[in-house]
Amino acid sequence: MQIQARFAPILFSAILSAIMVSIVSAFVLLNTQGLHPGLPGQWVRSCLTTWPVAFPTVAIVAPLVRKLVARLTMQV
């Protein structure tokens, strides 16, 4: 299955935010609570509650960051 190229920014935001939420949620939970039997369920709930915030944030911020990086870097 392929998605039309015009949806690439949305797909990028969805994938990046899902990866970041998964990693950061696991890191925070492990650091604050350590390994325990309820950790996997808690991790899934954490991901599901934070991803709706992360996805639109990445969708809005990513183009701005790309422009900033383009201004801060030298074109060779």
N, C-alpha and C positions, 0 to 999 in steps of 0.2 A: 504494500500500500504506500502510495506517495501522496504527499500533500502539495498543493500548489505553492509556488515560490512566494506569492504575495502574502502567505501566512507565515513565512519564515520568522519574522520578528516575534510573533505570538508563540510559535513553537519553541523558539530559543528561550523566551522568558519562562515558559512553562517548565522546560527541562532544567534550565539553570536554577530556577527557584526551588524546584522539587529536590534537586541534588543538595543545594545549600541547606534547605530546611531539614533534610534527613540527617546530614552530617552534624549540623549545629545542635539540633535537638538531641541526638545521641550523645554528643560531647557534653552538653550541659547536664543532661540527666545522669550520665555516668559520674561526672565530677561532683554533683550535689548529692546523689543518692547511692552511688555505687551499684554493683551488680546485685539484683534481687529478682525473685521469681516474677514479679509483676512488671518488670522493666519493658519487655516487648510490647505489651498492651499500652502502657503509659507512653512509650515512644511513638506508637502509631497515633494515639490521641493527640499527642503534642504536634506531630507533623500535620495532622488533619486540621488542627485549629490555627496553626501559624501559616500554612501554605496560602490560604486566601488573602493574607496580608502581604506575603512575600511576592506572590505572582504579579499583582498590579504594580507593586513597588519596582520590581525588576523591569517590567514593561515600560514604565515611565522613566526610570533612571538610566537604563542602559543606553538609549540614544544620546542622552546628555553626557554620559561618561565617555562615549565614543568620540563626541565632538571635543571634549576637554582633552582627551588623550591626543587627538589629532593636532590640537593647538600646542600641546606641550612637547611633542616629539618632532624631531627634524626629519624632513623628507630628503632622502638621499637620491 
